[in-house]
Amino acid sequence: MLPRTSSPFLESQHNTGWIMRQVVLAAIPGTAMTIYWAGWGVFANIIIASLTALTLEAIVFLLRRRSVLFYLSDYSALVTALLLGVALPGSAPWWIAVSGSAFAIIIAKHLYGGLGYNPFNPAMAGYVFLLISFPLPMTQWPELGNVDGVTAATPLEFLQQNTTLSMAELWNGEILPFGPHDGFAWINIAFLLGGIYMLARKIFTWHAPVSMLVTLGLASAFFYDNGSATSQGSPLFHWFNGATMLGAFFIITEPVTSATHPLGRLIYGTAIGLAVFIIRAWGTYPEAIAFAVLLMNFAAPLIDRYTQSRVYGH
């Protein structure tokens, strides 16, 4: 049986508090790069979401007559707030961070019994709640690197909406394109470095993130046509845009809501990678990580049942 831990980590010989601190440390490069490119509003979102999450978590523990200091020391609420806050547009009003954090902590986490019992990833549940409820402020990202805060369509939005500008003009397929949208590449590389750090510390195994990225790359390569106006984007485009690396290393590796056996994690990551590409290419919403994760949270128990019966023979 898995220990009760929270996004985004698997079984470990260390306690939950130590693991969560490693997560925060690993997220620093990606968070800093997001703040640099998207503005200080992202930092404000993280602070507001964190204060809201910690306050509500303390209130819930008081109502449940639990030790507030003991349960807050696992840092799970802080990690949930960090993952949610870094995903919010810097131009979003303050109540967006409050609403999303409140939904993540109260509804997605404690309504199901708290840490270790939640069937859905709290941060992604909060994000999808905001995206469906308040689509306008949730899609008003500033043009990355623009100090005046001017909003512009992201590369993933161009992927779905544009019919005249070729993908080659939008993003030339290099790992670090130097243009108006290169901030997304730097942000993803920073989160990738954080993921490599956590892999080196054995916070989680490679199965889910690698299978997700490989599947996303293969699917995009199959439909790629060298950058015409109808192209669905190259593998590099999908790997280094949106929240790909954040999702691969900081979201889908959560033990409570994902598959537990290595084979199950391979299936789980593969399904998420395929779902991400399908939603990005033909869905309504340009960023697909949160939707893909929540969809596969539904399937995780079935994957566990199938893979464990195959491996253990029962």
Secondary structure, DSSP 8 states (H G I E B T S, - for coil): ------TT----SS-HHHHHHHHHHHHHHHHHHHHHHH-HHHHHHHHHHHHHHHHHHHHHHHHTT--HHHHHTT-HHHHHHHHHHHHS-TTS-HHHHHHHHHIIIIITTGGGTSTTT-SS-HHHHHHHHHHHH-HHHHT--B-TT-TT--B---HHHHHHH-SSS-HHHH--S-SS--STTHHHHHHHHHHHHHHHHHHHTTSS-SHHHHHHHHHHHHHHHHH--SS-TT----HHHHHTSTTHHHHHHHTTT-TTTS--SHHHHHHHHHHHHHHHHHHHHHSSSS--HHHHHHHHHHHHHHHHHHHHHHHH--
